[in-house]
Amino acid sequence: MKKIILSLGFCLIAAFAFAQTEFSGQKFGEPVAPGDIKPAAKMEAAMGDKTAANMKIEGKVVDVCKKKGCWMTLEMANGEPMRVTFKDYAFFMPMDIVGKKVVLDGIAKKQTISAETLRHYAEDAKKSPEEVAKITDPKKELAFEAKGVVILDK
């Protein structure tokens, strides 16, 4: 009887130890391991005074590049979406993932984006020529360069 109880106990411990070793969903780029994942809205606080930091974040997609899925934006607490690009353009996102939750592994950044790059992003988002022409100043923003992405099933 002791052997049966010990065996069952060992099986339960092993099952819990190996549970949640991977996310369920569509995967892109490098694997994203579970653990120490921060909500996108808390990314800046987690960075402290650093201008770049390796981390894993989770957030909701609010926009995707309309040309080929070469960037996406995540919902942030302040209402400003955060741009996510993909390391070395190694992969792209499906264009139908707006509203879905994603988990990202990569580099969080505080950066200044040039007006020229902002106009390019606006063109990718299919903004009108008038809207693109109004972009004349650089902008400080949070950004994320993902080396791996999982579009969660749930």
WOPEGI-V506692 format. One record per pair of residues at least 6 apart in sequence whose C-alpha atoms are under 7 Angstrom apart, sorted by sequence separation. I is the first residue (numbers start at 0). J is the second residue. If there is no record, write none. Layout:
i={I & I}
j={J & J}
//
This chain:
i={46 & 64 & 74 & 75 & 63 & 64 & 73 & 74 & 63 & 72 & 73 & 62 & 63 & 72 & 73 & 122 & 62 & 72 & 121 & 21 & 60 & 61 & 71 & 72 & 21 & 60 & 61 & 70 & 71 & 20 & 60 & 61 & 70 & 71 & 118 & 59 & 60 & 70 & 58 & 59 & 69 & 70 & 58 & 118 & 39 & 37 & 38 & 39 & 36 & 37 & 38 & 39 & 35 & 36 & 37 & 38 & 114 & 36 & 114 & 69 & 114 & 68 & 69 & 114 & 67 & 68 & 113 & 68 & 112 & 113 & 68 & 111 & 112 & 111 & 112 & 111 & 65 & 110 & 111 & 110 & 63 & 109 & 110 & 109 & 108 & 109 & 63 & 108 & 40 & 62 & 107 & 108 & 39 & 40 & 60 & 61 & 107 & 60 & 61 & 106 & 107 & 60 & 105 & 106 & 59 & 60 & 105 & 106 & 59 & 60 & 105 & 59 & 104 & 105 & 58 & 59 & 103 & 104 & 105 & 58 & 104 & 57 & 58 & 103 & 104 & 57 & 103 & 56 & 57 & 102 & 103 & 56 & 101 & 102 & 55 & 56 & 101 & 102 & 55 & 101 & 54 & 55 & 100 & 101 & 54 & 99 & 100 & 53 & 54 & 53 & 54 & 52 & 53 & 51 & 52 & 51 & 52 & 51 & 66 & 50 & 51 & 65 & 86 & 50 & 64 & 65 & 83 & 84 & 85 & 86 & 64 & 81 & 82 & 83 & 84 & 85 & 86 & 28 & 81 & 82 & 83 & 84 & 85 & 28 & 83 & 27 & 31 & 31 & 31 & 29 & 30 & 31 & 28 & 29 & 28 & 27 & 28 & 27 & 26 & 27 & 26 & 25 & 26 & 24 & 25 & 24 & 25 & 24 & 23 & 24 & 23}
j={52 & 70 & 80 & 81 & 70 & 71 & 80 & 81 & 71 & 80 & 81 & 71 & 72 & 81 & 82 & 131 & 72 & 82 & 131 & 32 & 71 & 72 & 82 & 83 & 33 & 72 & 73 & 82 & 83 & 33 & 73 & 74 & 83 & 84 & 131 & 73 & 74 & 84 & 73 & 74 & 84 & 85 & 74 & 134 & 56 & 55 & 56 & 57 & 55 & 56 & 57 & 58 & 55 & 56 & 57 & 58 & 134 & 57 & 135 & 91 & 136 & 91 & 92 & 137 & 91 & 92 & 137 & 93 & 137 & 138 & 94 & 137 & 138 & 138 & 139 & 139 & 94 & 139 & 140 & 140 & 94 & 140 & 141 & 141 & 141 & 142 & 97 & 142 & 75 & 97 & 142 & 143 & 75 & 76 & 96 & 97 & 143 & 97 & 98 & 143 & 144 & 98 & 143 & 144 & 98 & 99 & 144 & 145 & 99 & 100 & 145 & 100 & 145 & 146 & 100 & 101 & 145 & 146 & 147 & 101 & 147 & 101 & 102 & 147 & 148 & 102 & 148 & 102 & 103 & 148 & 149 & 103 & 148 & 149 & 103 & 104 & 149 & 150 & 104 & 150 & 104 & 105 & 150 & 151 & 105 & 150 & 151 & 105 & 106 & 106 & 107 & 106 & 107 & 106 & 107 & 107 & 108 & 108 & 123 & 108 & 109 & 123 & 144 & 109 & 123 & 124 & 142 & 143 & 144 & 145 & 124 & 141 & 142 & 143 & 144 & 145 & 146 & 89 & 142 & 143 & 144 & 145 & 146 & 90 & 145 & 90 & 103 & 104 & 147 & 146 & 147 & 148 & 146 & 147 & 147 & 147 & 148 & 148 & 148 & 149 & 149 & 149 & 150 & 149 & 150 & 150 & 151 & 151 & 151 & 152 & 152}
//
